[in-house]
């Protein structure tokens, strides 16, 4: 079952259950998939993952802004939608798994100082695309290379 078929089935279930907030998040995902089908980038599993990650990141950032403005009601809505969208993303790697993978990449590339960060980041983002957040990868690469 493709992501689009799964989303369509979940939209139908949310409509029958009258779950409006969930339905809104699912329709946003469906919209993103439809946009990918007509985009120059094309509709691939990787492009779907990137689009969903972007949607989750946007909602979390928006929630932070709402919290800063004392609008917890709006922040809760954004965080709920981010949680729904995250269910359709591949399982994220734990920090320990990321650390292990980065140690392997650092030894393969022969990186030894913070000056080699670009080399490591290129390989790391390619190897862990869709499985780990770029910010977390970057932070851990800096930490490991500065030792």
Secondary structure, DSSP 8 states (H G I E B T S, - for coil): --HHHHHHHHHHHHHHTT-HHHHHHHHHHHHHHHHHHHSSS---HHHHHHHHHHHHHHHHHHHHHHHHTT-HHHHHHHHHHHHHHHTTS-----HHHHHHHHHHHHHHHT--SGGGHHHHHHHHHHHTTTTS-HHHHHHHHHHHHT-
